[in-house]
């Protein structure tokens, strides 16, 4: 028995003894009072002189005394009725005995209070002992059997299945989103090309390309096994990914890799383990980048980190925050009248708007159109309108500002922790920088790259159409809020018409500093994500990622090309795995697969993890045993060990004939011997330390189960959301494809013409609206279309090219030498050529020929 428990028992015994003594004293006092009462009536004749004295009193004094006695009698009767309501023959008390009644009642109330306090103290000690696992065997059995959940792994299995399903659907949605973006870009390029302009949709994300081109072989089981080792290493050792991202300079390639890393390698961080590993990758990347920048703001201007955080914020957690935080104030803004959403403060533009309204209303042309900005600023109507707009702008900015500040704790934890790391590492790297300057890094990633995008583009979460005034109004709001959070006033030279807002900005300086401090005031991910506890429940299942073969090849290729930049030894794990992977291959089947990750280099820690697996399996078996043992067969001795429980279980099995329970007990004993030989447990005290660990697990089981239930609900809601997103993407893809086809047909079909091309050695008649068009090899070289080829020089004169256009935007090229066709036709897509052109790709590499992109586009245009 523990010292605290002994003290409780001693206190309880003392209280019971005191209560018993008090009760006995009360009974003795009651008997004495009854005796005195009886003695008083037997000798009433000796007190006649007192009665005569009373009678000599005045009538007024008698009446007053009788009235007082009557009130006291009524009060005593009430006390009698309450206190002896359960008695068969209640005792009638005299007024002078009321004090005794009240005293006894108070003593009983005090006794009940002490007993309740003792119970509360006992429960508190039990709760504290539960947290530390300091429970007796019988207490552990009762606690285990009080839990309603019979199956310990049901939730883990359900979570794993939901997660795999969700990841697969996210991958589909992500690919569909990329297809929508590619279609949108293709349409923009096509329209721009037809209009003979060089405009292209530069802001559109680019689709991840295969690592290499040409091969169509299927991935082999042996290669898949090597990839499982490769991606396990990348996922658990983020330093390699951080170095890789620092080594890559092309923004396009950076975006390709970020999609693979965040959405595939880390599974969009839908489990605490993956979120934890992804945050470690961010920390490594921040550390790598910060060590290379010269000025603090170069961190956001000349690195890949902004794109990395931007991709991270596109996850469901980020979008949910924007929707929940911005929707209420966005609805208030949209409910304003269009005139109240006008926040343009340039006096020239305000004057023109006022004159336009006046001319429409009066029908008279104004003569104030040509006033300068300074003259417009002096017009009374402009001054009045400017003041109105400033007032409205400040009012709506207050709503947005307060909403953001009040919801600082709702920001995604991962984003806050990333900003915490940026702030901490930047402070060490630039110790002389002011705190406000370092805080601007937080503003850049939290406001500018996250919240600001939700303000200027609310259509991502708000189902409402925005008018022109609303769109411009949101831009003005975002500009003001950026200056507020960035602790920057509007400058007189470039933003002089916004200067009236500077006082409003200055008033919120300390609030912003407090907000930025709160943003980065987060606990470490080990505590927030409870990584260890989660892994304890799921470690029997190896990690799985959902990835396509082409993405595997892309990562393989980029690491193979850049590993020389890492200065790695020949014995480094990455170097060994890349050597085992061999040459980069490309795969025709790009169906997503579930890749189980396996550690290629099991270290001492990994071996311990395997032994820990047996350790946890044994714990689970013991918990099942405790659930099945009746409390009456469990020894109540405080020193009962696990071996004593197993012996009691054996006896119970023999009496009841429970063969399954007996088999479980035998399995536990066998596992304990194995763990003891591996020095994982000690037989000392009947496996005391091991049983203490089991007790801790049971005490915390309910908390873990509740978290798992919430995790299931979250995954189910996310799955519904992703399926809805897929439906939306499908509709967009169908519409975009229909529009692209319509655009191609209407643009090119009428321009196709028949005829043979002049200058071709063996020119013939065109076979239809789409050709054929004949060219010689030398002619295409002269035109700059062919850069180089594998055609031998003696055969170049005899080589002819036949180009046909079976459908708008599609061109097939047949090669013949001396009239004999060679190989399969080469297919050219105008969309692909335009895409290469937008990326400044000069050459289009084919199997036996290299084409100049710009000259090829020019040639194809000349066919129409």
Secondary structure, 3 states (H helix, E strand, C coil): CCHHHHHHHHHHHHHHHHHHHHHHHHHHHHHHHHHHHHHHHHCHHHHHHHHHHHHCCCHHHHHHHHHHHHHHHHHHHHHHHHHCCCCCCCCCCCHHHHHHHHHHHHHHHHHHHHHHHHHHHHHHHHHHHHHHCCCCHHHHHHHHHHCCCCCCCHHHHHHHHHHHHHHHHHHHHHHHHHHHHHHHHHHHHHHHHHCCCCCCCCCCCCCCCCCCCCCCCCCCHHHHHHHHHHHHHHHHCCHHHHHHHHHCCCHHHHHHHHHHHHHHHCHHHCCHHHHHHHHHHHHHHHHHHHCCCCCCCHHHHCCCHHHHHHHHHCCHHHHHHHHHHHHHHHHHHHCCCHHHHCCCCCHHHHHHHHHHHHHHHHCCCCCCCCCCHHHHHCCHHHHHHHHHHHHHHHHHHHHHHHHHHHCHHHCCHHHHHHHHHHHHHHHHHCCCCCHHHHHHHHHHHHHHHHHHHHHHCHHHCCCCCCCHHHHHHHHHHHHHHHHHHCCCCCCCCCCHHHHHHHHHHHCCHHHHHHHHHHHHCCCCHHHHCCHHHHHHHHCCCCCEEEECHHHHHHHHHHHHHHHHHHCCCCCCHHHHHHHHHCCCCCCCCCCCEEEECCCCCCCHHHHHHHHHHHHHHHHHHHHHHHHHCCHHHCCCCCCCCHHHHHHHHHHHHHHHCCHHHHHHHHHHHHHHHHHHHCCCCCCCCCCHHHHHHHHHHHHHHHHHHHHHHHHHHHHHHHHHHHHHHHHHHHHHHHHHHHHHHHHHHHHHHHHCCCCCCCCCCCCCCCCCCCEEEEEEHHHHHHCCCEEEECCCHHHCCCEEEEEEEEECCEEEEEEEECCEECCCCEEEEHHHHHHHHHCCCCEEECCCEEEEHHHHHHHHHHCC
